[in-house]
């Protein structure tokens, strides 16, 4: 987590230097474009910051940091704050981060085209559903074994959680289901 904070600080200072340099060169239009792009990046991550479960938010931020190191883009579609998750935060975060790490590893090779994944977190009256979707990579199989997912699921089972892997011709999806506190 400290590495993540250090990188964020470095990125912030770098953004200020880029803006300063563009202003010194009288490139106002490029400054506006650059600020717009940085704002989009900040907005994308702000969806994660609004999750009230701090362990889940930290796991997503650390997973995002790992993805950025491998130039893998994560698109977030988060429609819950996960404040009623029945799985203890530490366990949920451990499984979520491991699943994200596996998906990033699957896409990390520079030869993989379209290195992006989608993370969707939604809720119903009784459960939370987290889906990590990623494209198929040629010659790498599904990249994530069902045995690995089954091992991760063992952490969730005592709390009523489930986990699975679905692989189709177009890609794969890891799904994590957690009951809500009633």
DODRENVEX-446346 format. One line per field, with one value per residue: residue number from 1; x, y, z of N, C-alpha, C in turn; residue in three letters. Coordinates in nm, 3 decimals. Example, Ala and Ser with C-alpha at 12.3 -4.5 7.8 and 13.67 -1.06 7.14 Angstrom:
pos = 1; 2
n_c1 = 1.319; 1.285
n_c2 = -0.569; -0.225
n_c3 = 0.780; 0.708
ca_c1 = 1.230; 1.367
ca_c2 = -0.450; -0.106
ca_c3 = 0.780; 0.714
c_c1 = 1.320; 1.290
c_c2 = -0.330; 0.003
c_c3 = 0.780; 0.787
code = Ala; Ser
//
This chain:
pos = 1; 2; 3; 4; 5; 6; 7; 8; 9; 10; 11; 12; 13; 14; 15; 16; 17; 18; 19; 20; 21; 22; 23; 24; 25; 26; 27; 28; 29; 30; 31; 32; 33; 34; 35; 36; 37; 38; 39; 40; 41; 42; 43; 44; 45; 46; 47; 48; 49; 50; 51; 52; 53; 54; 55; 56; 57; 58; 59; 60; 61; 62; 63; 64; 65; 66; 67; 68; 69; 70; 71; 72; 73; 74; 75; 76; 77; 78; 79; 80; 81; 82; 83; 84; 85; 86; 87; 88; 89; 90; 91; 92; 93; 94; 95; 96; 97; 98; 99; 100; 101; 102; 103; 104; 105; 106; 107; 108; 109; 110; 111; 112; 113; 114; 115; 116; 117; 118; 119; 120; 121; 122; 123; 124; 125; 126; 127; 128; 129; 130; 131; 132; 133; 134; 135; 136; 137; 138; 139; 140; 141; 142; 143; 144; 145; 146; 147; 148; 149; 150; 151; 152; 153; 154; 155; 156; 157; 158; 159; 160; 161; 162; 163; 164; 165; 166; 167; 168; 169; 170; 171; 172; 173; 174; 175; 176; 177; 178; 179; 180; 181; 182
n_c1 = 0.083; 0.200; 0.375; 0.192; 0.085; 0.316; 0.367; 0.139; 0.184; 0.420; 0.322; 0.138; 0.308; 0.454; 0.251; 0.202; 0.448; 0.446; 0.227; 0.322; 0.545; 0.419; 0.270; 0.478; 0.568; 0.367; 0.143; -0.148; -0.378; -0.293; -0.249; -0.511; -0.612; -0.446; -0.508; -0.776; -0.752; -0.613; -0.805; -1.008; -0.883; -0.859; -1.129; -1.212; -1.086; -1.205; -1.443; -1.375; -1.280; -1.510; -1.615; -1.727; -1.622; -1.317; -1.113; -1.177; -1.175; -0.902; -0.786; -0.875; -0.753; -0.481; -0.471; -0.528; -0.301; -0.107; -0.198; -0.157; 0.123; 0.173; 0.065; -0.208; -0.540; -0.803; -1.148; -1.405; -1.717; -1.908; -2.162; -2.233; -2.159; -2.065; -2.103; -2.237; -2.126; -2.102; -1.878; -1.574; -1.376; -1.094; -1.065; -1.224; -1.087; -0.838; -0.901; -1.016; -0.801; -0.616; -0.756; -0.769; -0.494; -0.430; -0.581; -0.456; -0.196; -0.263; -0.310; -0.075; 0.142; 0.319; 0.251; -0.017; -0.310; -0.527; -0.525; -0.712; -0.946; -1.263; -1.422; -1.691; -1.914; -2.192; -2.513; -2.774; -3.077; -2.989; -2.723; -2.382; -2.223; -1.930; -1.762; -1.496; -1.393; -1.224; -1.039; -0.990; -0.669; -0.453; -0.312; -0.260; -0.427; -0.688; -0.558; -0.604; -0.646; -0.910; -0.869; -0.711; -0.894; -1.083; -0.932; -0.904; -1.169; -1.212; -1.153; -1.378; -1.600; -1.662; -1.807; -2.029; -1.979; -1.911; -1.728; -1.624; -1.523; -1.572; -1.532; -1.532; -1.546; -1.474; -1.342; -1.279; -1.428; -1.410; -1.601; -1.723; -1.917; -2.084; -2.265; -2.500; -2.505; -2.765
n_c2 = -0.118; 0.120; 0.157; 0.209; 0.456; 0.613; 0.604; 0.737; 0.993; 1.059; 1.052; 1.265; 1.487; 1.469; 1.521; 1.791; 1.901; 1.846; 2.001; 2.257; 2.275; 2.268; 2.504; 2.693; 2.672; 2.792; 2.635; 2.617; 2.480; 2.216; 2.184; 2.195; 1.958; 1.767; 1.800; 1.726; 1.452; 1.354; 1.411; 1.233; 0.991; 1.016; 1.032; 0.777; 0.614; 0.718; 0.590; 0.360; 0.456; 0.530; 0.304; 0.165; -0.040; -0.069; -0.258; -0.391; -0.173; -0.105; -0.340; -0.326; -0.086; -0.153; -0.365; -0.222; -0.064; -0.262; -0.347; -0.115; -0.108; -0.308; -0.209; -0.257; -0.182; -0.104; -0.107; 0.028; -0.061; 0.011; -0.033; -0.020; 0.019; -0.177; -0.202; -0.382; -0.635; -0.978; -1.134; -1.124; -0.827; -0.854; -1.114; -1.105; -0.907; -1.032; -1.247; -1.108; -0.944; -1.143; -1.265; -1.048; -1.011; -1.251; -1.217; -0.989; -1.092; -1.272; -1.101; -0.959; -0.984; -0.811; -0.881; -0.932; -0.821; -0.536; -0.496; -0.495; -0.498; -0.558; -0.459; -0.531; -0.449; -0.527; -0.527; -0.711; -0.767; -0.971; -1.037; -0.963; -0.915; -0.962; -0.917; -1.003; -0.943; -1.048; -1.045; -1.317; -1.464; -1.533; -1.852; -1.894; -2.047; -2.063; -1.924; -1.890; -2.119; -2.346; -2.484; -2.312; -2.106; -2.251; -2.305; -2.044; -1.995; -2.141; -1.977; -1.821; -1.983; -2.054; -1.834; -1.824; -1.744; -1.759; -1.861; -1.849; -1.951; -1.863; -1.950; -1.850; -1.843; -1.581; -1.482; -1.461; -1.487; -1.412; -1.468; -1.349; -1.414; -1.278; -1.306; -1.071; -0.894; -0.970
n_c3 = 0.000; 0.071; -0.140; -0.343; -0.256; -0.267; -0.543; -0.636; -0.533; -0.672; -0.936; -0.923; -0.880; -1.117; -1.305; -1.245; -1.325; -1.601; -1.682; -1.609; -1.781; -2.034; -2.017; -2.005; -2.262; -2.394; -2.468; -2.443; -2.536; -2.536; -2.265; -2.165; -2.286; -2.164; -1.891; -1.902; -1.968; -1.742; -1.550; -1.627; -1.565; -1.285; -1.217; -1.292; -1.100; -0.874; -0.838; -0.707; -0.464; -0.331; -0.220; 0.076; 0.226; 0.351; 0.310; 0.074; -0.103; -0.083; -0.188; -0.453; -0.535; -0.507; -0.689; -0.921; -0.933; -0.980; -1.230; -1.383; -1.383; -1.563; -1.787; -1.825; -1.865; -1.644; -1.635; -1.449; -1.310; -1.083; -0.856; -0.589; -0.237; -0.079; 0.198; 0.359; 0.349; 0.412; 0.431; 0.602; 0.579; 0.541; 0.438; 0.206; 0.065; 0.029; -0.143; -0.360; -0.444; -0.517; -0.729; -0.907; -0.951; -1.083; -1.317; -1.423; -1.466; -1.666; -1.877; -1.904; -2.086; -2.340; -2.599; -2.602; -2.742; -2.688; -2.399; -2.152; -1.882; -1.727; -1.431; -1.241; -0.990; -0.812; -0.640; -0.476; -0.290; -0.127; -0.182; -0.290; -0.601; -0.766; -1.062; -1.269; -1.575; -1.865; -2.177; -2.410; -2.456; -2.714; -2.756; -2.488; -2.341; -2.096; -1.907; -1.637; -1.395; -1.311; -1.079; -0.926; -0.880; -0.735; -0.506; -0.405; -0.348; -0.119; 0.097; 0.110; 0.150; 0.430; 0.507; 0.355; 0.099; -0.257; -0.550; -0.890; -1.223; -1.552; -1.884; -2.214; -2.576; -2.626; -2.405; -2.051; -1.722; -1.388; -1.111; -0.802; -0.529; -0.260; 0.040; 0.180; 0.491; 0.706
ca_c1 = 0.000; 0.290; 0.424; 0.083; 0.079; 0.436; 0.347; 0.039; 0.253; 0.510; 0.239; 0.083; 0.416; 0.484; 0.145; 0.227; 0.563; 0.403; 0.143; 0.411; 0.623; 0.331; 0.238; 0.597; 0.576; 0.244; 0.061; -0.270; -0.469; -0.240; -0.271; -0.650; -0.625; -0.377; -0.589; -0.896; -0.714; -0.583; -0.934; -1.075; -0.816; -0.896; -1.271; -1.221; -1.048; -1.292; -1.547; -1.321; -1.264; -1.641; -1.652; -1.715; -1.542; -1.181; -1.028; -1.211; -1.123; -0.756; -0.753; -0.897; -0.649; -0.354; -0.485; -0.517; -0.158; -0.039; -0.239; -0.088; 0.263; 0.177; -0.010; -0.341; -0.643; -0.920; -1.270; -1.485; -1.861; -1.937; -2.295; -2.256; -2.047; -2.029; -2.097; -2.306; -2.065; -2.096; -1.743; -1.483; -1.304; -0.960; -1.080; -1.275; -0.978; -0.736; -0.951; -1.033; -0.669; -0.559; -0.826; -0.721; -0.355; -0.433; -0.631; -0.351; -0.093; -0.318; -0.304; 0.046; 0.237; 0.303; 0.195; -0.162; -0.378; -0.642; -0.503; -0.801; -1.043; -1.375; -1.460; -1.828; -1.959; -2.333; -2.576; -2.918; -3.119; -2.926; -2.583; -2.297; -2.162; -1.813; -1.722; -1.373; -1.401; -1.101; -1.044; -0.909; -0.537; -0.415; -0.203; -0.234; -0.534; -0.771; -0.465; -0.637; -0.702; -1.026; -0.816; -0.668; -1.017; -1.141; -0.852; -0.940; -1.306; -1.210; -1.154; -1.511; -1.704; -1.709; -1.892; -2.139; -1.938; -1.879; -1.641; -1.619; -1.456; -1.642; -1.448; -1.601; -1.458; -1.431; -1.266; -1.311; -1.484; -1.404; -1.708; -1.717; -2.048; -2.082; -2.395; -2.510; -2.544; -2.911
ca_c2 = 0.000; 0.235; 0.177; 0.272; 0.597; 0.676; 0.619; 0.842; 1.120; 1.081; 1.084; 1.399; 1.583; 1.460; 1.593; 1.934; 1.938; 1.844; 2.120; 2.372; 2.278; 2.305; 2.647; 2.769; 2.667; 2.853; 2.529; 2.615; 2.375; 2.087; 2.180; 2.156; 1.816; 1.689; 1.805; 1.646; 1.311; 1.325; 1.413; 1.107; 0.886; 1.035; 0.997; 0.631; 0.558; 0.768; 0.489; 0.267; 0.527; 0.542; 0.178; 0.184; -0.148; -0.024; -0.367; -0.412; -0.057; -0.119; -0.449; -0.276; 0.013; -0.225; -0.435; -0.121; -0.029; -0.372; -0.344; -0.003; -0.146; -0.395; -0.138; -0.317; -0.085; -0.158; -0.028; -0.001; -0.043; -0.017; 0.016; -0.049; 0.056; -0.302; -0.182; -0.491; -0.762; -1.075; -1.191; -1.027; -0.746; -0.907; -1.233; -1.061; -0.836; -1.129; -1.320; -1.013; -0.906; -1.260; -1.279; -0.939; -1.041; -1.357; -1.159; -0.902; -1.182; -1.329; -0.999; -0.879; -0.992; -0.704; -0.933; -0.944; -0.698; -0.493; -0.537; -0.429; -0.585; -0.489; -0.502; -0.490; -0.486; -0.490; -0.586; -0.737; -0.766; -1.078; -1.067; -0.879; -0.989; -0.898; -0.988; -0.957; -0.995; -1.023; -1.109; -1.437; -1.436; -1.641; -1.942; -1.899; -2.120; -1.966; -1.846; -1.900; -2.253; -2.363; -2.530; -2.193; -2.039; -2.335; -2.281; -1.912; -2.004; -2.200; -1.867; -1.761; -2.080; -2.048; -1.716; -1.832; -1.689; -1.852; -1.806; -1.936; -1.906; -1.897; -1.924; -1.864; -1.816; -1.442; -1.443; -1.527; -1.406; -1.461; -1.406; -1.367; -1.385; -1.265; -1.270; -0.946; -0.908; -0.950
ca_c3 = 0.000; 0.074; -0.276; -0.416; -0.215; -0.321; -0.688; -0.656; -0.507; -0.785; -1.053; -0.905; -0.906; -1.259; -1.376; -1.228; -1.408; -1.741; -1.702; -1.604; -1.905; -2.146; -2.002; -2.042; -2.408; -2.444; -2.531; -2.364; -2.583; -2.490; -2.120; -2.146; -2.320; -2.063; -1.768; -1.928; -1.959; -1.601; -1.480; -1.657; -1.486; -1.144; -1.207; -1.301; -0.970; -0.766; -0.818; -0.609; -0.337; -0.267; -0.155; 0.221; 0.283; 0.322; 0.263; -0.067; -0.175; -0.089; -0.281; -0.589; -0.565; -0.527; -0.816; -1.027; -0.940; -1.047; -1.370; -1.448; -1.403; -1.680; -1.891; -1.839; -1.825; -1.574; -1.643; -1.331; -1.314; -0.942; -0.820; -0.448; -0.150; -0.011; 0.343; 0.429; 0.306; 0.522; 0.436; 0.664; 0.482; 0.511; 0.353; 0.077; -0.002; -0.011; -0.260; -0.469; -0.494; -0.585; -0.857; -0.993; -0.988; -1.184; -1.442; -1.476; -1.519; -1.789; -1.982; -1.888; -2.196; -2.439; -2.724; -2.590; -2.788; -2.609; -2.260; -2.058; -1.815; -1.666; -1.297; -1.212; -0.856; -0.796; -0.522; -0.470; -0.150; -0.050; -0.213; -0.374; -0.711; -0.826; -1.184; -1.334; -1.711; -1.941; -2.309; -2.436; -2.511; -2.805; -2.720; -2.344; -2.274; -2.024; -1.828; -1.495; -1.382; -1.223; -0.950; -0.851; -0.837; -0.629; -0.385; -0.352; -0.298; 0.015; 0.195; 0.113; 0.186; 0.569; 0.526; 0.259; -0.030; -0.366; -0.653; -1.006; -1.345; -1.675; -2.001; -2.342; -2.689; -2.628; -2.287; -1.925; -1.615; -1.251; -1.034; -0.658; -0.472; -0.114; 0.099; 0.256; 0.631; 0.717
c_c1 = 0.087; 0.347; 0.318; 0.076; 0.199; 0.422; 0.247; 0.102; 0.343; 0.431; 0.183; 0.189; 0.453; 0.379; 0.165; 0.343; 0.526; 0.320; 0.228; 0.491; 0.540; 0.293; 0.356; 0.615; 0.454; 0.157; -0.068; -0.367; -0.423; -0.257; -0.414; -0.671; -0.563; -0.457; -0.715; -0.865; -0.685; -0.713; -1.012; -1.015; -0.855; -1.042; -1.290; -1.189; -1.137; -1.407; -1.504; -1.316; -1.397; -1.689; -1.626; -1.637; -1.395; -1.089; -1.052; -1.157; -0.971; -0.715; -0.770; -0.790; -0.515; -0.357; -0.472; -0.371; -0.079; -0.073; -0.167; 0.059; 0.279; 0.100; -0.141; -0.441; -0.758; -1.034; -1.360; -1.632; -1.912; -2.069; -2.331; -2.137; -2.000; -2.023; -2.165; -2.251; -2.049; -1.958; -1.652; -1.397; -1.169; -0.968; -1.126; -1.164; -0.871; -0.777; -0.963; -0.899; -0.604; -0.624; -0.781; -0.579; -0.348; -0.480; -0.526; -0.239; -0.135; -0.301; -0.170; 0.141; 0.213; 0.243; 0.043; -0.226; -0.495; -0.634; -0.588; -0.894; -1.151; -1.400; -1.598; -1.863; -2.101; -2.389; -2.723; -2.955; -3.039; -2.777; -2.515; -2.238; -2.049; -1.771; -1.598; -1.371; -1.276; -1.108; -0.958; -0.774; -0.492; -0.298; -0.175; -0.340; -0.623; -0.686; -0.487; -0.705; -0.820; -0.980; -0.774; -0.791; -1.082; -1.064; -0.886; -1.079; -1.310; -1.210; -1.294; -1.618; -1.751; -1.806; -2.009; -2.106; -1.908; -1.793; -1.638; -1.546; -1.538; -1.553; -1.531; -1.501; -1.403; -1.350; -1.309; -1.369; -1.468; -1.518; -1.698; -1.853; -2.036; -2.222; -2.385; -2.547; -2.693; -2.950
c_c2 = 0.125; 0.263; 0.248; 0.422; 0.673; 0.701; 0.730; 0.980; 1.156; 1.122; 1.226; 1.505; 1.584; 1.536; 1.744; 1.981; 1.942; 1.969; 2.246; 2.386; 2.320; 2.453; 2.734; 2.774; 2.729; 2.754; 2.511; 2.506; 2.237; 2.072; 2.136; 2.008; 1.727; 1.685; 1.722; 1.496; 1.270; 1.321; 1.285; 0.992; 0.895; 0.995; 0.845; 0.567; 0.606; 0.671; 0.388; 0.331; 0.534; 0.412; 0.193; 0.074; -0.117; -0.134; -0.394; -0.297; -0.067; -0.228; -0.402; -0.174; -0.054; -0.305; -0.341; -0.080; -0.137; -0.372; -0.232; -0.036; -0.233; -0.336; -0.208; -0.216; -0.158; -0.059; -0.069; 0.029; -0.083; 0.050; -0.015; 0.001; -0.061; -0.289; -0.292; -0.629; -0.856; -1.141; -1.086; -0.957; -0.802; -1.026; -1.194; -0.992; -0.932; -1.201; -1.227; -0.973; -1.022; -1.280; -1.171; -0.966; -1.147; -1.302; -1.068; -0.987; -1.239; -1.231; -0.927; -0.880; -0.880; -0.751; -0.943; -0.814; -0.663; -0.532; -0.453; -0.531; -0.497; -0.547; -0.443; -0.539; -0.434; -0.559; -0.615; -0.731; -0.863; -1.097; -0.954; -0.969; -0.906; -0.982; -0.922; -1.022; -0.955; -1.097; -1.235; -1.392; -1.557; -1.721; -1.953; -1.978; -2.020; -1.884; -1.853; -2.034; -2.255; -2.411; -2.411; -2.119; -2.118; -2.318; -2.146; -1.916; -2.059; -2.094; -1.809; -1.853; -2.072; -1.932; -1.714; -1.775; -1.797; -1.780; -1.903; -1.871; -1.954; -1.857; -1.949; -1.836; -1.674; -1.399; -1.518; -1.430; -1.480; -1.392; -1.447; -1.324; -1.385; -1.236; -1.134; -0.978; -0.881; -0.912
c_c3 = 0.000; -0.064; -0.360; -0.384; -0.272; -0.471; -0.716; -0.635; -0.624; -0.909; -1.043; -0.936; -1.054; -1.341; -1.365; -1.315; -1.556; -1.770; -1.703; -1.733; -2.025; -2.139; -2.041; -2.193; -2.475; -2.521; -2.450; -2.405; -2.537; -2.338; -2.093; -2.177; -2.213; -1.933; -1.786; -1.913; -1.814; -1.521; -1.504; -1.576; -1.339; -1.123; -1.209; -1.166; -0.856; -0.740; -0.711; -0.470; -0.262; -0.202; -0.005; 0.291; 0.252; 0.270; 0.114; -0.151; -0.190; -0.188; -0.425; -0.628; -0.589; -0.657; -0.934; -1.045; -1.013; -1.196; -1.445; -1.475; -1.528; -1.798; -1.927; -1.785; -1.756; -1.587; -1.528; -1.357; -1.175; -0.903; -0.675; -0.367; -0.064; 0.142; 0.423; 0.390; 0.425; 0.535; 0.502; 0.559; 0.443; 0.416; 0.213; -0.002; -0.052; -0.139; -0.381; -0.529; -0.569; -0.722; -0.955; -1.041; -1.096; -1.318; -1.505; -1.536; -1.654; -1.906; -1.990; -2.007; -2.297; -2.571; -2.720; -2.638; -2.695; -2.463; -2.165; -1.997; -1.755; -1.527; -1.269; -1.072; -0.839; -0.673; -0.549; -0.322; -0.065; -0.075; -0.289; -0.482; -0.768; -0.946; -1.242; -1.471; -1.788; -2.074; -2.314; -2.491; -2.591; -2.751; -2.571; -2.269; -2.203; -1.928; -1.678; -1.476; -1.285; -1.085; -0.863; -0.797; -0.723; -0.498; -0.321; -0.288; -0.156; 0.125; 0.213; 0.169; 0.331; 0.596; 0.428; 0.123; -0.131; -0.468; -0.769; -1.122; -1.463; -1.792; -2.125; -2.453; -2.689; -2.508; -2.164; -1.825; -1.483; -1.177; -0.887; -0.603; -0.320; -0.065; 0.169; 0.400; 0.638; 0.857
code = Unk; Unk; Unk; Unk; Unk; Unk; Unk; Unk; Unk; Unk; Unk; Unk; Unk; Unk; Unk; Unk; Unk; Unk; Unk; Unk; Unk; Unk; Unk; Unk; Unk; Unk; Unk; Unk; Unk; Unk; Unk; Unk; Unk; Unk; Unk; Unk; Unk; Unk; Unk; Unk; Unk; Unk; Unk; Unk; Unk; Unk; Unk; Unk; Unk; Unk; Unk; Unk; Unk; Unk; Unk; Unk; Unk; Unk; Unk; Unk; Unk; Unk; Unk; Unk; Unk; Unk; Unk; Unk; Unk; Unk; Unk; Unk; Unk; Unk; Unk; Unk; Unk; Unk; Unk; Unk; Unk; Unk; Unk; Unk; Unk; Unk; Unk; Unk; Unk; Unk; Unk; Unk; Unk; Unk; Unk; Unk; Unk; Unk; Unk; Unk; Unk; Unk; Unk; Unk; Unk; Unk; Unk; Unk; Unk; Unk; Unk; Unk; Unk; Unk; Unk; Unk; Unk; Unk; Unk; Unk; Unk; Unk; Unk; Unk; Unk; Unk; Unk; Unk; Unk; Unk; Unk; Unk; Unk; Unk; Unk; Unk; Unk; Unk; Unk; Unk; Unk; Unk; Unk; Unk; Unk; Unk; Unk; Unk; Unk; Unk; Unk; Unk; Unk; Unk; Unk; Unk; Unk; Unk; Unk; Unk; Unk; Unk; Unk; Unk; Unk; Unk; Unk; Unk; Unk; Unk; Unk; Unk; Unk; Unk; Unk; Unk; Unk; Unk; Unk; Unk; Unk; Unk
//
